[in-house]
Amino acid sequence: MIKIGVTVSVFLICACAVVGRAQRRVEAGAFLDYLSVSQTNTRNVGLGGRIGIRVHRHVVAEGELAYDYGVNFHEVYTGIANGSVTAIENTSIGVTEGLFGPKIEPGRGFLRPFVTLKGGFVDFRLSPSLIPYSGVVSTVFGIRDSNLNGAIYPAGGISPSLGPVGLRLEFGDVIYFNEGAHNNLRITFGPILRF
C-alpha cells in the first residue's frame, strides 16, 4: 500500500512539474487591432487572435490573424488622357492581416518588454468599383489590381502579467509591398494567457 502511495505521489509531482512547465511554453491571446492604411488614409479597427510556442527561454514563435472591419473613404478617379479628376466615389475597405515570426522577450516577471519581426500578408477587400470606364484610373489602383500583398512587421511592446494571465500592448509598422513599400501604423491591445 505504501508503494502505491509513493508511486501516486511521484506521479502527481511529475504531472504538476509538466503542467507548470507547459504554462511557460504556450501563449494565446485575443486583441483589438488598429491599422492606419496609408494608401487610403483610413483608420481601420478590428479583432484578432494570436498563438505562440516558446522555442527558447527568451524566444516565442508566434502567429496571428486579424480582420479590420470595412471603413468608408473617398476614392478619386482621374482621367488617363489629361489627369483631371473624373469622379469621386464612396468606397469601403476591409483588411485581413496574417503574420508569423519570432517574439523576443528578454525579461521575466511582472513587466515583460518585447520586440518582434514577423512576415506574412495583408489582404484588402474593397467594395466593387462603380466606374466601368477604361479611360479612368483609381488613386488606389495598386490595391484594386493586387489586393493580396506580402508584408513585414517590426514591432515592440510591453506585456505586464500576473501569473499566467497578462495584458499586451504592441506598436508596430505593417510594411506591405504594392508598387513599392507602404508603411502603416498598427497598434494592438488585449489579454494573453500562458499555459
KANOR-V520276 format. One record per backbone hydrogen bond with DSSP energy under -1.0 kcal/mol. CO is the residue of the C=O (numbers start at 0). NH is the residue of the N-H. If there is no record, write none. Layout:
# KANOR-V520276
CO/NH  CO/NH
This chain:
# KANOR-V520276
0/4  1/5  2/6  3/7  4/8  5/9  6/10  7/11  8/12  9/13  10/14  11/15  12/16  13/17  14/18  15/19  16/20  17/21  18/22  20/23  21/24  21/25  24/53  25/194  26/51  27/192  28/49  30/47  31/188  32/45  33/186  34/43  36/40  36/41  41/36  43/34  44/68  45/32  46/66  47/30  48/64  49/28  50/62  51/26  52/60  57/104  58/54  58/55  59/102  60/52  61/100  62/50  63/98  64/48  65/96  66/46  67/94  70/92  72/90  74/88  75/138  76/85  76/86  77/136  78/82  83/78  86/76  88/74  90/72  91/126  92/70  93/124  94/67  95/122  96/65  97/120  98/63  99/118  100/61  101/116  102/59  103/114  109/160  111/158  113/156  114/103  115/154  117/152  118/99  119/150  120/97  121/148  122/95  124/93  134/79  136/77  137/140  139/143  140/144  141/145  146/123  148/121  149/176  150/119  151/174  152/117  153/172  154/115  155/170  156/113  157/168  159/166  161/164  163/193  164/161  165/191  167/189  168/157  169/187  170/155  171/185  174/151  175/181  179/177  181/175  183/173  184/35  185/171  186/33  187/169  188/31  189/167  190/29  191/165  192/27
